[in-house]
Amino acid sequence: MLQIFRDWTKRYFSDPQMIILGLMLMLGFAIVFLLGTILMPVFASVVIAYLLEGMVAYLQRWKIPRLMAVIIVFLSFLASLFILIIWLFPLLSRQISQLIQQLPSMLIDGQKQLMLLPERYPDFISEAQIKQIFDAISSGLTSLARRLLSLSLASVMGIFAMIVYLILVPFLVFFFLKDKNYILGWIRKLLPDNLDLTTTVWFEVNKQIANYIRGKGWEVLIIWGISYIVFKFMGMEFSLLLSFFVGLSVILPYIGVTVMFLPVALIAYFQWGWGGDMAYALIAYAAIQIFDGNILAPLLLSGVVNLHPVAIIISVLMFGGLWGVWGVFFAIPLATLVNTLIKTWLLKSEKGRGDLTDSG
């Protein structure tokens, strides 16, 4: 048994470059996991700078000096941030407030409809079961109200944190873009010399993740816009709020589509009741998802992140459990990193074993 374990470790862990790569990854994950809360503005700035770097590189290809390209992209980023704060967030918060105000009447209407079920289907459901359902809903809403109250009591700290983010993050983003080469060169001096394998893995992962994020960004915007136009045309309430979350749902393949079906169905039901309008809303939502899954996503993400659905779901659960919302958002890029590492590791190990066989 020990000999088998020794052979296995010698086969897969004898390459110094693999050991260096593994240690660097463990160090990176440890820093994010242990210091994630403290360094969150820095991590957020690095992510935003990484996303904006593609636009800077595009402008540089048009012979624009890097500093000028950074200034143009950074000012565009600030303008987009200003539009979000001044225009989009107030509209979304207004629709959220309207939804909260209408929630009690929706619950009363839903209770009336559910109380009719024991009369129509006495063999399948009883009044006691309906009462248990509403007790659970009431308990959940009470817990939610307490959380909202605790958030409101901590609103001063929340506002302070938001101000820090709004000032600190753009500041860091600008300098990460402007001094990218200097920062990377300084980090490179701290690393070992033999980084051929790490460099190869980084270039492959960087290409995959950059293409994925760019494609997903366009997919979110397009689905959001199409959903808003469709819901608004149908006269559906909370069209901006619903379409916003429908757009975000494409970040999580398979899961997001399923989760967003329930809010769309409930709002359509409480607005129109059982009937043709509700059916049209659900058909429209299904058509949008079919268009996204069969036309838009393959067009934008062709050849990018070829992961099995099971791998995607596992990565969402695992990284979401580790890092919350950020983990969910970056679950697929992180899964791509893991997938590339495993492929490189196996290929390197098989190549090393083949070289040993040939020499023998």
N, C-alpha and C positions, 0 to 999 in steps of 0.2 A: 504493500500500500504506500509506504514511504517512497519507494523507488518510482512508483507511478507519479506521485506528487512532484518528486524531483525532476523527472523527465518533462512533466507539464510546465513547471516553472522555468526550466532551462529552455524549453521550446518557445515560450511566449514572453519571457522577461529577461532574456540574456542580452538584448540589444541596449546599449547605454542610451541611445537616442529615445527609445521607447520609455525608459525609466525617467529621463529628463522631462519628456512630454507629460507623463503621468503625474510627476511631482508638481509641475507647473499648473496643471489642471486642478489638482487637489488644493493647491495653494489659492488659486483663483476662487474656487467654490467656497473654501473656508472663509476668505475675506468677505465675499458677498453674504454668506450665511450668518457670520458672526457680527459684521460691521454694517450690514445692509441698512438698518434703521438710521444709524448715525451718518453714514455717507450717502444717504438716498439722493440729496441734491446733486452730488458729484456723479453718481451712477446715472441719474436722469439726464444730466448735461452730456455725459459721454454718449448715451444712446441718441440724443437729439443731434449731437455733432456728427455722429456716425451716419445718421440718416441724411443730414444736409451735405455731407462730404461728396455724395454722388453728384449733387447739383454744382458744387464747386469744381469738381473734376470735369464736368460737362462744359462749364464756361471756360476752363483752362484749355480745353481742346480747341476752342475758338480764339486762341492766342491772347486771351485776357490774363493779365498778371494775377498771381494767386491772391495777393492782398486785395486787389480790386474785386475779384470774384468772391472772396470771403465777405467783403462789405456789402456787395449786392445781395448775396444769399442771406446774410444776417439781417439786413433791413427788410427783406421779403418775409423772413421768419417773424420779425417783430410786428410787421403789418398784419400777418395772419393771426398772430397771438392777440393783437389789439381787436381785430374783428371778432374773434371768439369771445373775448371778455365783454365787449360792448354790445354785440348783436346777438350771438348765438346763445350764450349761457343765460341771459335774461329771458329769452323766449322759452328755452327748455325749463327753466325754473318756474315760469308762469304756468306752463302746461302741467308740471308736476304738482303745483299748488292746486290747480283746478281738479286734477285727478284725486288728490287727497280730500278735497271738499266734497266731491261726488261719491267717494268711497262708501260712506254710510248708507246712502240711498241704494247703491249697487248691492251692498250686502243684504239690505232688507228685501230687495227684489229677488236676490238669489235665494234667500231663506224661504220666501213664499213659493218659489218654483220647486225647491227641494222638498218642501212639506207636502207637495202633491204626489211625490214619488211613492210613498207608502200606499196611497189610495190606488194608484195605477198599477203598481207592481208589488203587491203585499207579500208575494212569495220570495222576493229577492231582497227587500229592504224594509226595515221597520222604523217607527218613529223614534225609538230609543237610539238606533244607529244614526239617524239624522241629528238627534240632539248631541251625540258624541262628536259628530263632525263639526257642529257649530261651536261646541265647547273648545275643541282644538283650535278652530279658526279664531275664536275670541281670545284664547290664551296667546296665540301667536301675535295677534294685533296688539294686545296689551304689552307684550315683550317688545314689539317694534316701537310702540309709543314711548316706552321707557328709554329705549336706546336713543330715539330722536330727542327726548328731553335731556339726556345726558350729553348729547352732542350740542344742543343749544346752550347748556350751561358752560360747555367748554368752547363756546363760539369765539371768545376773545383769543384763546390760544390758537384756534383754527385760523382766524383772521391773521394773526401774527405769523403763523407758519406759511400762509399763502403769500403774504407780503415778502417774506424771506425768499420763497421760491421764485416769485415774480421778479425779484431784483437779482438774486444770486445765480439762478439757473441761466438766464440770458448772458450774464457776465461771464460765466464759466464756458458757455457754448462758444462765445466769440473767441476766447483765448485758446480753447481746444482746437478750433478751426485755424486760427491765425498761426499758432505755434505748434501745429501738428508734428512737423518733422523734428523740431527740437525736442518735444516731449517724447516721441517714439525713440529718438536717438539716445536720450537720457535713460529710458527704460532698457534699451538694448544693452547699454553698458553694464547693467546690473545682472544680466542673464549670462548663462554659460556660452562658450564659443560654438560648441557643436549643436547647432539648431536646424540642421538641414531638414529633418523630418518634421519638426514643429513648424517650420516655414512652409513646407509643402501642405501640411494639414490646414494651416491658417489661410493660405491662398484659396484652397478648395472650399473651405467653410465660408470664408468671406464672400466668395462669388455666389454661393448658394443662398446665403442669408440675405445678401444685398438684393439679389433678384427676387427673393421671396417677399421681403419687406416692401420693395417698390411695387411689386404686383399686387400684394394685399392692400397697400394703401390706395391704389387706384380702384381695386375691387370694392373696398369699403365706401369710397366716395360715390362710385357709380350706382351701387345698390341702394345707398342712402338716397341719392337723387331720384332714382326710378321709383322707389317705394314712396317717397314724399309726393311725387307728382301723381301717382296712382291713388294713394289714400286721400289726397286733397281733392282730386277730381271726383272721387266717390262721396265726398262730404263726410269723411270719417273723422270723429273727434280725436284729439291728441295726435294728429297726423305727423307733426314734426317730431314729437317724442317717440312715437312708435317707429317711424322710419329711421330715426337716429339709432335706435337699438337694433333694428333689423340690419342696418349697415354694419354695426359693430359685431353682430352675430356671425358674420362670415369669417371672423378671425378664428373661430372654433368650428372647424368642419364637422358635420354630422350632429354635434352637440348643440351648436347655436341655432340651427334650423328648428330642431325639436323644441328647444326651450322657448323660442319666440312665438311658436304657434299658439301657445296658451294665452298670452296677453292679447294677441291679435283677435283670437276667437272670443275672448271674454268682452273686450271693448266693443267688438261688432255686435255681440249678443245684447249687451246692456243698452246699446244705442238703438238697435233695430229690432231686437227679439228674433225668435225663430222665423225664418222667411228667406225670401229671395235675396235681399240686400246683404244679409249675413253670409249667405252662400257665395255671392259674388265676391265679397271681401276675402273669404278663404280661398276661393279659386284664384283670385288675383295674387294673393300671397304665395300660393303654390306655384303659379306661373313664374313669379319673380325668382323663386328658389330653383325651379327647373332651368330657367335661363342662366342663372348664376352657375349652377352645378355642371351644366352640359355645354355651355357656350362661353360665358365670360371667364370663369376660373381656368378652364383649359387654355383659353387664348392668352391670358395674362401670365399664367404660371406653367406654361408648357416646359416640361423637362426639369422643373424645379421641385425639390423636396418630394422625392418619390418614396413616401412612407406608407406603410400599411395602415388602414383605419384603426386597427387594434393598437398599433404603436402610437398613433396620434392621441387616442383616448387615454392610454396609460400615461403618456407624457403630460397631458393636461392635468390628470389627477395627481401625479407625483410632484411636478414642479409647482402646481397650484397649491398643494398642501405645504410645500416648503416655503414659498415666497408670496403666497396670496395672489392678488390681482396681477402683480408684475410677473409672477410665475406662470399664470394662465396666459398672459399676453405673449410671453416669450417661450411658451412651451414648445412650439413647433421648431423655431430656430435652435433651441437647446437640444431638442430631439435630433435635429439635423447634425449638430455638432457631435453628439454621441454616436450617431449612425456612421458618420465619416471616420470617427476615431476607431470604431470597431472594424470597419472595412480596411483601414490603413494598417491597423494592428495585425489582423489576420493575413493580409497580403504580405506585410513585412516578415511575419513569422514563417509563412509558407515559402517565401523567397529565400530566407536564411536557411531553412531546412533543405531546400533544393540545392543550394550552393554546397552545403555540407555533404549531401549525397553524391553530387558530381565530383567533389574533391576526393571522396572516399573511393 
